Amino acid sequence: MSIERIVPKQGASPRGHYSPAIRAGDFIYVSGQGPIDPATDELSPGDIKYQTALTLGNVRNILESCGATLTDVVKCSVFLRDASEFHQMNEVYAQFFGEHRPARTTIEAKFHSAEMRVEIDCVAYKPRSAA
């Protein structure tokens, strides 16, 4: 099995010593993404719905750079600054995933920035022959 580190040409640049995505065989592991505006490469403050949409858009862009889509996602982890915002986050999340419902874990977490409300990572399954 080969391992490929993927840094998309467009989108948010990594904020630390990590790869935005790793392809290991037929699996794609997308690092935690936040509400970073791809046009400015800066955190974009806003309510939980806005930040969730921006974050999932970043996840989608990384997956597309790997030849995958959101329908290839098998597992997501969602980290919320405030667990009381779960229902608003879930409403936007459902719009992105539709009837495709990957396994998911959602937990409350602290972030380095007080303006950051959500972070999402995922694992996708996309056989290389189908990429």
C-alpha positions as CSV (number, residue, x, y, z in Angstrom):
1,M,0.0,0.0,0.0
2,S,1.3,3.4,-0.9
3,I,0.8,6.5,1.1
4,E,0.3,9.9,-0.6
5,R,0.3,13.2,1.2
6,I,-2.1,15.7,-0.5
7,V,-1.9,19.4,-0.4
8,P,-4.6,20.9,-2.7
9,K,-3.5,23.9,-4.8
10,Q,-6.5,25.9,-3.7
11,G,-8.1,26.2,-0.3
12,A,-6.9,26.9,3.2
13,S,-3.2,26.3,3.9
14,P,-2.3,24.1,6.8
15,R,-2.0,25.9,10.1
16,G,0.5,23.4,11.5
17,H,2.8,20.6,10.7
18,Y,0.3,18.3,8.9
19,S,-1.1,17.3,5.5
20,P,-4.6,18.4,4.6
21,A,-5.2,14.9,3.4
22,I,-3.5,11.5,3.2
23,R,-4.4,8.8,0.8
24,A,-3.5,5.4,2.1
25,G,-4.6,2.7,-0.3
26,D,-8.2,3.2,-1.1
27,F,-8.9,5.4,2.0
28,I,-8.6,9.2,2.1
29,Y,-8.1,10.8,5.5
30,V,-9.0,14.5,5.6
31,S,-7.5,16.5,8.5
32,G,-9.7,18.7,10.6
33,Q,-11.0,21.6,8.7
34,G,-12.4,24.8,10.0
35,P,-14.2,27.9,8.8
36,I,-11.3,29.2,6.8
37,D,-12.3,31.4,3.8
38,P,-10.4,29.9,0.8
39,A,-10.3,33.4,-0.8
40,T,-8.5,35.0,2.1
41,D,-7.0,32.0,3.8
42,E,-8.2,33.5,7.1
43,L,-10.7,32.3,9.7
44,S,-14.1,33.7,8.8
45,P,-16.3,34.5,11.9
46,G,-20.0,34.0,11.8
47,D,-22.7,31.9,13.3
48,I,-22.6,28.1,13.5
49,K,-24.6,27.6,10.3
50,Y,-22.3,29.8,8.3
51,Q,-19.1,28.3,9.8
52,T,-20.4,24.7,9.2
53,A,-21.2,25.4,5.6
54,L,-17.7,27.0,5.0
55,T,-16.0,24.1,6.8
56,L,-17.9,21.4,4.9
57,G,-17.1,23.3,1.7
58,N,-13.4,23.1,2.6
59,V,-13.8,19.4,3.3
60,R,-15.5,18.9,-0.1
61,N,-12.8,20.8,-1.9
62,I,-10.1,18.6,-0.4
63,L,-12.0,15.5,-1.3
64,E,-12.4,16.7,-4.9
65,S,-8.7,17.3,-5.2
66,C,-8.3,13.6,-4.3
67,G,-10.8,12.5,-6.9
68,A,-13.5,11.8,-4.3
69,T,-16.8,13.4,-3.2
70,L,-18.9,13.7,-0.1
71,T,-20.7,10.6,-1.1
72,D,-17.5,8.7,-0.6
73,V,-17.2,9.7,3.1
74,V,-17.6,6.8,5.5
75,K,-16.9,8.6,8.8
76,C,-16.9,12.2,10.1
77,S,-15.8,13.7,13.4
78,V,-17.4,17.0,14.3
79,F,-16.0,19.2,17.0
80,L,-18.3,22.0,18.3
81,R,-17.2,24.9,20.6
82,D,-20.8,24.9,22.0
83,A,-22.8,21.6,22.1
84,S,-26.0,23.6,22.3
85,E,-25.4,24.5,18.6
86,F,-25.7,20.9,17.6
87,H,-29.1,21.2,15.9
88,Q,-28.1,24.2,13.8
89,M,-24.9,22.4,12.7
90,N,-26.8,19.3,12.0
91,E,-29.2,21.2,9.7
92,V,-26.4,22.4,7.5
93,Y,-24.5,19.0,7.7
94,A,-27.7,17.3,6.4
95,Q,-27.8,19.7,3.4
96,F,-24.3,18.7,2.4
97,F,-24.7,15.0,2.9
98,G,-28.3,14.5,1.9
99,E,-29.4,10.9,2.0
100,H,-25.8,9.8,2.3
101,R,-25.2,9.4,6.0
102,P,-21.7,8.6,7.0
103,A,-20.9,7.4,10.5
104,R,-20.4,10.4,12.8
105,T,-19.1,11.4,16.2
106,T,-19.9,14.9,17.5
107,I,-18.2,16.3,20.6
108,E,-17.8,19.6,22.4
109,A,-14.2,21.0,22.2
110,K,-12.1,24.0,22.9
111,F,-10.3,25.7,20.0
112,H,-7.3,28.0,19.8
113,S,-9.5,30.8,18.5
114,A,-12.5,32.1,20.3
115,E,-14.2,32.9,17.0
116,M,-14.0,29.3,15.8
117,R,-17.2,27.4,16.4
118,V,-16.7,24.1,14.4
119,E,-14.0,21.7,13.0
120,I,-14.7,18.6,10.9
121,D,-12.5,15.8,9.8
122,C,-13.4,12.7,7.8
123,V,-12.4,9.4,6.2
124,A,-13.5,8.6,2.7
125,Y,-13.3,5.3,0.8
126,K,-12.5,5.8,-2.9
127,P,-10.7,2.9,-4.7
128,R,-7.8,4.1,-6.8
129,S,-9.2,2.3,-9.9
130,A,-12.4,4.4,-9.5
131,A,-10.6,7.7,-8.8
